[in-house]
């Protein structure tokens, strides 16, 4: 009985296996695509990769780097915010530079005070002192001359009344008093003349040098506030309060490299597409006057006509889309810039990759 049951089960299992093999071998109906793949709209079109950017007169999105190195003290904007030219984007810690600026400004003020002091000479009080000293010297000379005259007349009347030593001492006293008067006269003239012109000129140079140093320090202090160079929109803020930034930018932990602190772009109503044409297809490009192109957005069936703006006539290695500067590549591409109106029907943002077809020139292979 058991053998018969086992035989029946084996037969059933074999039949199930054969049926399963036949079922899974049958061709299955293909699933419909999530979106219609982009087709070349031109009979003879050139395919190229593109990246969406802000519309600017030259270059691409603006990468803002600080000119000084310091920790971030505060961030004044948010991503997606509209900013006006000159508006502060973020503030760096300027405590050291502020102290240096204050010190130089104080030194310049001290130099100015000394310069004004030199120009104000002679001081009235100093002039009165040397005038009094001059009067004292005159009085001293007169006293010495009177003493010498009396002793000389006495000696002439009676040589024994005054010794020769006393008479010589009186004569010497007159000479000393005359020298003191001459010194007092010269000191009076020097004081009355005021500061020497060379001292004033030297102090003026000192003041100018310190003023320039203070102005330079003040200008450098202004660099601790990063300001928007254009009217536009904040596309990315790549730092946070407390992070250290430098002229090399901000360090990104994910990419382990330095990048711009802030990225700015133009308003989003009109965007640009930077298209990279492979070097082997450059010869097929039409002249600028006949340039026609169409953009398709990945994941959608949208077809957006493009307007040709300009060309960057310099072929570069094809690393723009991967941004890997150490990548070794042999392919070079020619950048073309197109623009389009952002209607808002399709979500488009700067940095987004798109597919672009360009109508080849007539007669191109």
VOGU-3710 file (C-alpha; in Angstrom, 3 decimals, decimal comma):
1> xxxxxxxxxx> 0,000/0,000/0,000  2,790/2,344/0,949  4,670/1,578/-2,254  1,626/2,370/-4,349  1,155/5,680/-2,524  4,774/6,624/-3,036  4,509/5,760/-6,729  1,433/7,954/-7,104  3,134/10,871/-5,363  6,187/10,513/-7,563
11> xxxxxxxxxx> 4,081/10,579/-10,688  2,209/13,657/-9,473  5,503/15,425/-8,682  6,857/14,643/-12,124  3,737/15,981/-13,761  3,897/19,187/-11,677  7,551/19,645/-12,639  6,827/19,222/-16,343  3,887/21,618/-16,127  5,996/24,215/-14,324
21> xxxxxxxxxx> 8,769/23,956/-16,900  6,284/24,406/-19,715  4,623/27,384/-17,971  7,841/29,273/-17,245  9,125/28,548/-20,734  6,205/30,342/-22,313  7,113/33,879/-23,606  5,813/36,649/-21,351  4,337/39,920/-22,475  6,812/42,783/-22,044
31> xxxxxxxxxx> 6,018/45,395/-19,404  5,331/48,876/-20,806  8,242/51,335/-20,262  7,965/53,820/-17,412  8,368/56,585/-19,994  8,837/56,762/-23,718  12,558/56,796/-24,571  13,809/59,997/-26,176  13,958/59,786/-29,940  16,103/61,875/-32,254
41> xxxxxxxxxx> 13,719/64,582/-33,564  15,980/65,337/-36,517  16,649/63,206/-39,576  20,349/63,787/-39,083  20,853/64,811/-35,470  23,815/64,900/-33,080  23,355/63,493/-29,584  25,146/65,130/-26,643  25,009/65,235/-22,870  23,994/68,461/-21,167
51> xxxxxxxxxx> 23,819/69,919/-17,704  21,363/72,593/-16,574  22,866/75,855/-15,328  21,826/79,371/-14,467  21,802/81,956/-17,225  24,861/84,198/-16,975  26,640/86,422/-19,465  29,764/84,283/-19,192  30,860/81,231/-17,285  28,524/79,005/-15,308
61> xxxxxxxxxx> 27,006/79,138/-11,839  28,944/81,457/-9,532  31,021/79,678/-6,912  31,696/81,933/-3,927  34,963/81,407/-2,035  36,178/83,481/0,931  39,370/85,500/0,592  40,381/84,797/4,203  40,531/81,753/6,452  38,321/81,637/9,556
71> xxxxxxxxxx> 35,500/79,696/11,228  31,949/80,479/10,136  30,232/82,698/12,715  26,771/82,932/11,125  24,938/82,170/7,883  22,607/84,891/6,623  20,836/83,078/3,762  19,037/79,840/3,007  19,161/77,663/-0,079  16,615/78,758/-2,650
81> xxxxxxxxxx> 16,485/82,309/-1,289  16,595/85,310/-3,619  19,433/87,713/-2,788  20,400/91,149/-4,042  23,889/92,116/-5,094  25,963/93,055/-2,042  23,715/91,213/0,415  25,644/89,286/3,119  25,737/85,537/2,587  27,680/84,456/5,642
91> xxxxxxxxxx> 29,873/86,014/8,330  33,269/84,678/9,439  34,846/85,070/12,872  36,765/88,376/12,614  37,834/88,840/16,247  41,594/88,740/15,536  41,391/90,973/12,464  39,120/93,432/14,293  41,699/93,766/17,078  44,512/94,246/14,557
101> xxxxxxxxxx> 42,491/96,902/12,749  41,796/98,756/15,995  45,483/98,718/16,927  46,566/100,159/13,560  43,863/102,824/13,669  45,018/103,842/17,161  48,634/104,071/15,942  47,529/106,234/13,018  45,619/108,514/15,409  48,705/108,833/17,631
111> xxxxxxxxxx> 50,862/109,692/14,603  48,350/112,353/13,577  48,394/113,865/17,067  52,205/114,068/17,007  52,086/115,636/13,538  49,656/118,292/14,725  51,895/118,925/17,736  54,889/119,537/15,480  52,900/121,868/13,239  51,620/123,811/16,279
121> xxxxxxxxxx> 55,124/124,656/17,495  56,374/126,904/18,998  54,244/126,394/22,031  53,421/129,698/23,720  54,503/128,479/27,154  57,875/127,232/25,828  58,432/130,540/24,038  57,827/132,452/27,267  60,376/130,293/29,078  63,165/130,944/26,555
131> xxxxxxxxxx> 62,270/134,657/26,491  62,720/134,763/30,261  66,019/132,885/29,992  67,170/135,417/27,390  66,339/138,307/29,738  68,184/136,575/32,568  71,235/136,162/30,316  71,114/139,845/29,359  70,883/140,850/32,995  73,761/138,549/33,874
141> xxxxxxxxxx> 75,933/140,081/31,160  75,126/143,613/32,331  75,969/142,707/35,935  79,276/141,144/34,889  80,138/144,163/32,730  79,336/146,583/35,576  81,511/144,660/38,019  84,343/144,498/35,546  84,059/148,237/34,736  84,214/149,239/38,412
151> xxxxxxxxxx> 87,217/147,067/39,120  89,002/148,222/35,993  88,532/151,909/36,840  89,717/151,270/40,396  92,772/149,473/39,059  93,525/152,355/36,730  93,334/154,860/39,608  95,243/152,705/42,110  96,789/149,468/40,810  97,119/148,234/44,374
161> xxxxxxxxxx> 93,411/148,525/45,091  92,500/145,529/42,882  94,660/142,542/42,283  95,376/141,326/38,791  93,653/138,010/39,523  90,423/139,694/40,553  90,506/141,889/37,458  91,105/138,871/35,215  88,288/136,972/36,969  85,918/139,859/36,339
171> xxxxxxxxxx> 86,909/139,891/32,648  86,312/136,164/32,402  82,917/136,583/34,067  81,994/139,075/31,339  83,066/136,545/28,650  81,020/133,772/30,290  77,974/136,018/30,614  78,330/137,017/26,948  78,486/133,335/25,943  75,402/132,590/28,074
181> xxxxxxxxxx> 73,567/135,419/26,372  74,537/134,098/22,955  73,343/130,593/23,940  70,051/131,985/25,269  69,613/134,004/22,060  70,186/130,901/19,899  67,831/128,848/22,070  65,190/131,538/21,708  65,587/131,597/17,924  65,412/127,778/17,754
191> xxxxxxxxxx> 62,256/127,630/19,856  60,624/130,453/17,953  61,380/128,737/14,620  59,175/125,785/15,627  59,547/122,168/14,430  62,098/121,378/11,734  60,537/120,936/8,283  62,263/117,586/7,907  60,768/116,356/11,194  57,314/117,425/10,004
201> xxxxxxxxxx> 57,794/115,726/6,627  59,001/112,540/8,316  56,024/112,528/10,683  53,658/113,110/7,747  55,101/110,024/6,046  54,716/108,044/9,259  51,099/109,135/9,528  50,391/108,282/5,883  51,990/104,844/6,232  50,009/104,020/9,369
211> xxxxxxxxxx> 46,815/105,351/7,775  47,319/103,111/4,740  48,013/100,150/7,010  44,820/100,858/8,957  42,819/101,211/5,730  44,238/97,915/4,468  43,344/96,219/7,741  39,848/97,710/7,612  39,402/96,500/4,013  40,588/93,028/4,996
221> xxxxxxxxxx> 38,144/93,095/7,903  35,359/93,603/5,374  36,377/90,350/3,668  35,098/88,443/6,698  31,579/89,047/5,386  30,891/87,166/2,134  28,508/89,159/-0,049  26,514/88,232/-3,130  28,346/89,334/-6,319  25,087/89,384/-8,349
231> xxxxxxxxxx> 21,338/89,504/-7,999  20,320/85,867/-7,990  19,280/82,807/-6,056  21,239/80,744/-3,534  21,647/77,312/-5,096  23,744/75,705/-2,370  25,295/76,494/1,018  28,099/74,003/1,591  29,116/74,890/5,144  27,653/75,342/8,612
241> xxxxxxxxxx> 28,231/77,531/11,661  31,495/76,564/13,334  33,023/74,998/10,230  36,404/76,270/9,092  36,598/77,736/5,589  39,495/79,126/3,584  40,203/80,510/0,106  40,216/76,859/-0,986  36,574/76,624/0,050  34,815/74,290/2,460
251> xxxxxxxxxx> 35,764/70,674/3,077  33,036/68,173/2,169  33,065/64,989/4,231  31,259/62,960/1,579  33,504/63,805/-1,366  36,580/64,390/0,854  37,518/67,448/-1,186  37,154/71,217/-1,040  34,358/73,007/-2,858  32,717/76,429/-3,007
261> xxxxxxxxxx> 31,229/77,751/0,217  28,160/79,148/-1,551  26,888/78,604/-5,100  24,779/81,335/-6,707  22,727/81,301/-9,877  20,343/83,523/-11,746  16,561/83,475/-11,445  14,952/80,171/-12,388  12,415/81,509/-14,930  15,102/81,144/-17,596
271> xxxxxxxxxx> 17,796/78,513/-17,482  20,788/77,487/-19,551  22,048/74,122/-20,741  25,757/73,515/-21,182  26,069/70,848/-23,851  29,230/68,797/-24,389  29,666/67,645/-27,990  32,086/64,782/-28,619  35,129/65,815/-30,635  34,341/63,310/-33,400
281> xxxxxxxxxx> 30,966/65,045/-33,901  32,228/68,630/-33,923  32,633/68,610/-37,706  28,898/67,921/-38,069  27,813/71,017/-36,149  26,021/73,665/-38,215  27,063/77,340/-38,171  25,729/79,367/-35,219  23,060/81,053/-37,363  21,544/77,684/-38,245
291> xxxxxxxxxx> 21,912/76,000/-34,858  18,753/74,091/-33,841  18,551/71,916/-30,748  16,023/70,146/-28,548  16,326/68,907/-24,985  14,698/65,884/-23,397  14,436/65,440/-19,657  15,221/62,011/-18,285  12,267/60,292/-16,695  9,754/62,375/-18,658
301> xxxxxxxxxx> 8,543/62,634/-22,218  9,144/66,363/-22,346  10,781/67,853/-25,428  11,993/71,429/-24,874  13,338/73,566/-27,750  16,631/75,310/-27,053  18,001/78,654/-28,150  21,673/78,845/-29,086  23,645/81,446/-27,099  27,353/80,923/-27,561
311> xxxxxxxxxx> 30,228/78,463/-27,881  33,361/78,012/-25,827  35,869/77,378/-28,643  38,186/75,234/-26,572  37,995/71,444/-26,415  38,591/70,020/-22,960  38,771/66,505/-21,477  35,366/64,960/-20,854  35,339/65,178/-17,065  32,741/67,902/-16,619
321> xxxxxxxxxx> 29,843/65,580/-15,892  31,684/63,360/-13,404  33,737/66,237/-11,911  36,621/63,821/-11,271  39,666/65,961/-11,909  42,094/63,045/-11,583  40,203/60,915/-14,089  42,282/59,867/-17,100  40,248/60,303/-20,266  41,083/60,429/-23,961
331> xxxxxxxxxx> 37,806/61,948/-25,188  37,538/65,703/-25,556  34,354/67,703/-25,856  33,294/71,117/-27,143  30,994/73,111/-24,821  27,930/74,821/-26,303  25,546/76,973/-24,288  21,809/77,033/-24,992  18,949/78,672/-23,074  15,264/77,862/-22,608
341> xxxxxxxxxx> 12,261/79,236/-20,780  11,456/77,278/-17,627  7,675/76,952/-17,797  7,485/74,930/-14,603  5,687/72,017/-16,239  8,782/69,892/-15,732  10,914/70,113/-12,600  14,302/71,396/-13,665  17,171/72,528/-11,442  20,757/73,667/-12,030
351> xxxxxxxxxx> 23,062/70,651/-12,029  20,475/68,319/-13,596  21,659/66,072/-16,462  19,651/66,146/-19,698  19,856/64,718/-23,214  20,228/67,109/-26,133  19,859/66,576/-29,879  21,368/69,091/-32,283  20,426/69,220/-35,963  23,549/68,437/-37,990
361> xxxxx> 24,637/70,749/-40,800  23,400/70,012/-44,276  25,516/67,483/-46,132  27,188/66,200/-42,955  27,751/62,405/-42,869
//
